[in-house]
Amino acid sequence: MSDVPMLELLTLLLPVAAASGWYAAARHHGRNLSAGLNDGLQRAYQTPTDTAIGARADEAFHLLRQIADSSAKTLELQLALGGLLRRSGELSKAIELHERLHSQPQMSDEQLHAIRFELGMDYLSAGLLDRAETVFAGLTATASHGKASLQQMLAIYQSEKDWVRAAECARSLKKFDAGQRNATLAHLLCEQAESAIARGETVAAHAHLQQALAEDPRCVRATLLKSRLALQRQQWAEAGTLLRSVEFQNPAFLPEVIGQLRLCHASLRDMDGYLTYLDYVYQRYRTEAAALLLADELAQREGAPAAASYLTGLLSERSSLNLIRRTLHYAGAATCIDGDCLSILRRCLTALDGLASRHPGYGCVQCGYECRELHWHCPTCRAWETIQPADPGVGFSGKTPATTPS
């Protein structure tokens, strides 16, 4: 490549790369676009509009088509341009560029691996999943792109809900993170367990859940699924033990547990133990759901005045919409109120119910996504087990688990 086209290409690409963040990433990895890059030019195009970025990338693309040069000197620039074209939605041009690069002679294995990976990303962005999978599968054994290719294949299989092949990818990725708990693999095994449960194959489901807990001893989902199987078998003591063990995995999920525990204690005729546990959970973690359930139990046992008194005591320590609602409910039931005051109280409760109904209930601790029911896989950030109950006492961040009893 002559100096003039090279400088022209640099002039086109530098502001685009700087705007996209690629230039900073390249410097971070110790790479240089050229020894003669002009700092003033970079500053001049630090924040171009999307239209300007697209125009410059397009112009650079057409310039590269006219230049027959496969040297390492220009390969990084061309790969950068291909990535920019892909991110700007110019997928056909990105694919053409990377396919043309791949067909050029005198490329080293490392260069070919880099080109193939970018081509796989093009196919993935274009929705050509079979092609992308084929490209990534051919790179899994490479040192430079093995991990990244497995990660992309894992994402493809998860999007297709192919839990078996996704789990195989997750197992292959373990060699890159030896010794780390594998939350992703645990959830993929839980997905297989759920499918087995739906087919009535409880033995296979139990095996998957045991494997999940071996991969990640803190997998709440696996424990809840095991407790579901125990409840179906009416093995109340086993189910209760499993449900209580969630505290030692992630106490943020206790609101999901304490309601189910009532059935275990009631079946074992140990309601005193249930009340004791609810009080413990509230005192230890300030889990509001435990306090509300305890108030309901007191109302059944001793009447509305006892429940109102208990909740009023809590309001002196802390306040929340749910505590106020339930306190007013039991206070109204415990007090003789004339017609006008009772009407006002009911209107207030209705208004509070409306406010409470707007509460999301669950939120992702990683990206902030909010929802009204529990999802184990966040649809926004694609992370596993980051969505937690939005209990005011625990929030979205959880609490430090208590020490597992010996």
Order of alpha helices (4+ residues) and beta strands (2+ residues): alpha-alpha-alpha-alpha-alpha-alpha-alpha-alpha-alpha-alpha-alpha-alpha-alpha-alpha-alpha-alpha-alpha-alpha-alpha-alpha-beta-beta-beta
